[in-house]
Amino acid sequence: MKNREKLMGLIMAVIMSLIMGLLAAFLIIRGADEKQLSAMPPAPVTYISNALESVVAGVLITFILPMGKWGRGLALKAGANPPSFKFMLLNCLPVSVISAVFCSFTVCLINVLIAYTKIPAGEKPPLAGMFAGQWLKLLIPSIIISYVVSVLISPLVAGVLGLKGPGKDH
């Protein structure tokens, strides 16, 4: 059972991180002006690189932090028992928020650092301000998308792995 729960965490990390990386690429391309777009790699490269960066970050954070344990703890403290829908909603919350923060931070930092090196010396804005502005644009959509994906996909992954999915609250 423990190995299947770890496998579920890993599968969910890959799925959620992949989607967050693609979201980041979309928002970066959509928010760029013509000058920024001309300095960027082609869109497919941006999508692939952001997806890979996000997946690596998501898998690493999954191995480092016991987010599944924190999610279960939060749900149980709120009086939700598995396999209820309320349990699933609360269980997904820490995983989604932490993953979204870490993945969006990583992808944004890499993209800002790459862009920063291409800006001529006399035109460079402060790096911290450039990063913060871009990260804040990405953070809220990442958290929302991560949570929605987690809530929608986790029952399917749990079912495939033979873990109990959400049912009705008791």
SULUR-V784478 format. One record per helix or strand of 3 or more residues. SS is the DSSP state (alpha for helix, beta for strand). FROM is the first residue (numbers start at 0). LEN is the number of residues. Records with the same first field share a line. If there is no record, write none. Layout:
SS = FROM-LEN, FROM-LEN
This chain:
alpha = 1-30, 33-6, 42-22, 66-11, 84-34, 120-3, 126-34
